């Protein structure tokens, strides 16, 4: 194999390792070298676990030599967004609150990857506690977009997306509460997928909004994303909301050969996804992608989703409400940042320990959402805000269900825009929130979605969003795999000098 | 444009256990106005009785699973040694976490 190791997909790495063309230690070292070179410029990794990675890679090579390979993922280097609990490297959620924290237990996601032999290179940057659309709220600073260093990489999984675009891992794992895997994947020109709510265990995933959070892969190809999905999905006794439903196998997602691989497939287009605010350059590429999918044999029909434009407002009530509850655990008493550490001996009330530790440890965007959530849940406001938002959420979910009784997948933009300039919107929270207006409906409806690269507008990547009905990840992956077989946008990488 | 008075923001900060500076209270007061104006667009969305009823059951279609009342498997990820679990606490006393007086603190700040 002559291609550089850092350009390979999961499938290609697995094949190369199996054929003995290179070792896991070699590809792991290649990534570690590149991280050392590029991370100071891009700020993708918030911690690199060099020793752990090399030890895991060495163990993988030894297993393989002994004829005991664990399968496709054995020896493949990856990173985790900095929100998964691991006992052998720090987990900080890119927050001062958890600076240097090492979890006392492992997340199910990490446990599954470790058990499959994958090699953890480190943790990648996120908006603080995943709250943001640009990684600008990270206590570790912004992750720069590998396509244009003056621009954001998107968020909150900006580190995972940039790590694939800049070839700093074979794959990455992110979380998507309101577009946080798909939007940065769109901004960075990589493939990023959010499964149906409840598919992947949230045990050990630091929570943001528990009725919306879902783990998803960031990869070079849709086929790779399907492989990761198949590995991670499934019922977990430690997450009471994981689904019992059978996880579809990757084999069943491979489109048939020939020039009409999507024959018989029904694709919907909803004009609500092309409203005011979608950049003309983005809309043009999405319309071209829809025409491409049609050429692959699918039938395109119009569907109506009138409540979709309101999903974002519902999200900014429901998510902060859950944030205000979830963030209560960071109290300066049990773990994380605490004024008590410097304060011992001085007189202080319990309230002061709570409130001062939280004020110091938690950044502005997270504070804002905690307070907003506290407000919308308070007596007298609960019905007007929270209950109304839950009702609108139900309307959105019902409209999706009706649409998916007519079509197999929906095609839409992921984001109205391409990556914006660093600092451009930091003082306007509502403008920031609106970046996710086309990504959030999938979370509100609990349905799966994927972003696949579909071209460039003014030199910046644009992602096509493919959405499917609850539990129908197979249709989404089949469409994405067929689209990538016919296009090469996902094979283009930036020059990061 | 919807807004919350400055005193309400200060009260919310207290409920949320956040000691804010004057400047932060000022900034959040301004930003809350634009955020609330945005989320209040929801009042214009018609939600019928079916949606009202269905929303009470939740859109995720998931009911909580309840585990059997048995000890966890020996290799469960949830098994924690108590001392490991307590290791992150700033004040400890043996197998306990130590905290400041609760009642005095609450009187001061309630």
Contacts between the chains, C-beta under 8 A, distances in Angstrom:
chain1	res1	chain2	res2	distance
A	101	B	88	6.8
A	104	B	80	5.7
A	104	B	84	4.6
A	104	B	85	5.5
A	104	B	87	6.7
A	104	B	88	7.5
A	105	B	77	5.7
A	105	B	78	6.8
A	105	B	80	6.0
A	106	B	77	5.5
A	107	B	77	7.8
A	108	B	77	6.4
A	111	B	77	5.8
A	197	B	60	5.4
A	197	B	62	7.6
A	198	B	60	6.4
A	198	B	62	5.3
A	203	B	77	6.6
A	203	B	78	7.6
A	204	B	77	7.0
A	211	B	58	7.6
A	211	B	60	6.3
A	237	B	65	7.7
A	237	B	67	6.2
A	237	B	76	7.8
A	238	B	76	7.3
A	238	B	77	6.2
A	238	B	78	5.5
A	240	B	64	4.4
A	240	B	65	4.8
A	240	B	66	7.6
A	241	B	60	7.1
A	241	B	62	5.0
A	241	B	64	7.0
A	242	B	65	7.9
A	243	B	62	6.9
A	307	B	45	6.5
A	310	B	41	7.0
A	310	B	42	6.2
A	310	B	45	4.8
A	313	B	38	6.2
A	313	B	39	4.8
A	313	B	40	7.8
A	313	B	41	5.2
A	313	B	42	4.8
A	314	B	42	6.2
A	316	B	35	7.0
A	316	B	38	7.0
A	316	B	39	5.2
A	317	B	39	5.4
A	317	B	42	7.3
A	324	B	16	6.6
A	328	B	17	7.7
A	331	B	17	7.3
A	332	B	90	7.3
A	333	B	89	6.6
A	333	B	90	7.6
A	333	B	97	6.3
A	333	B	99	5.9
A	334	B	88	6.3
A	334	B	89	5.3
A	334	B	97	6.3
A	335	B	88	2.9
A	335	B	89	6.5
A	336	B	88	6.8
A	338	B	90	4.4
A	340	B	90	4.0
A	340	B	91	5.8
A	341	B	90	4.7
A	344	B	90	7.6
A	344	B	91	6.9
A	348	B	100	5.9
A	349	B	100	6.0
A	349	B	101	7.2
A	349	B	104	6.0
A	349	B	105	2.9
A	349	B	106	7.8
A	349	B	108	5.3
A	349	B	109	6.6
A	350	B	99	5.8
A	350	B	100	4.2
A	350	B	101	6.7
A	350	B	102	5.3
A	350	B	105	3.8
A	350	B	106	7.3
A	351	B	17	7.3
A	351	B	105	4.4
A	351	B	106	6.5
A	351	B	108	6.6
A	351	B	109	4.1
A	352	B	19	7.4
A	352	B	100	7.8
A	352	B	105	6.8
A	352	B	109	7.6
A	353	B	99	7.5
A	353	B	100	5.8
A	354	B	17	4.4
A	355	B	14	7.7
A	355	B	17	4.7
A	355	B	18	5.8
A	355	B	19	4.2
A	355	B	109	7.7
A	356	B	19	5.0
A	358	B	16	7.9
A	358	B	17	5.5
A	358	B	18	5.3
A	358	B	19	7.7
A	359	B	18	5.1
A	359	B	19	4.3
A	359	B	20	6.3
A	362	B	18	7.4
A	364	B	24	7.9
A	367	B	16	7.8
A	367	B	18	5.8
A	367	B	20	7.7
A	367	B	24	7.7
A	367	B	28	7.7
A	368	B	28	6.3
A	368	B	31	6.6
A	368	B	35	7.9
A	370	B	16	4.9
A	370	B	18	7.0
A	371	B	9	7.2
A	371	B	12	4.7
A	371	B	13	6.3
A	371	B	16	5.2
A	371	B	18	7.2
A	371	B	28	6.5
A	371	B	32	7.7
A	372	B	32	7.2
A	372	B	35	6.4
A	374	B	12	5.3
A	374	B	15	5.3
A	374	B	16	4.7
A	375	B	4	7.3
A	375	B	12	5.6
A	375	B	32	7.7
A	376	B	39	7.8
A	378	B	15	7.7
A	384	B	43	7.6
A	385	B	39	6.9
A	385	B	42	7.9
A	387	B	55	7.5
A	388	B	42	5.4
A	388	B	43	6.8
A	388	B	47	7.1
A	389	B	39	7.8
A	389	B	42	6.2
A	390	B	55	4.3
A	391	B	47	3.9
A	391	B	51	4.9
A	391	B	52	5.5
A	391	B	55	4.7
A	392	B	42	5.6
A	392	B	45	5.2
A	392	B	47	6.1
A	392	B	51	7.8
A	393	B	55	6.7
A	393	B	59	5.5
A	394	B	47	7.4
A	394	B	51	4.5
A	394	B	52	8.0
A	394	B	54	4.8
A	394	B	55	4.1
A	394	B	59	5.5
A	395	B	45	7.1
A	395	B	47	5.8
A	395	B	51	4.9
A	397	B	59	4.1
A	398	B	50	7.9
A	398	B	51	6.9
A	398	B	54	7.3
A	428	B	34	7.9
A	429	B	31	5.5
A	429	B	34	7.2
A	429	B	35	6.1
A	430	B	34	5.0
A	430	B	35	6.0
A	430	B	38	5.1
A	433	B	35	7.8
A	433	B	38	7.3
A	444	B	59	7.8
A	445	B	59	7.1
A	446	B	59	5.9
A	446	B	60	5.2
A	446	B	61	7.3
A	470	B	61	7.0
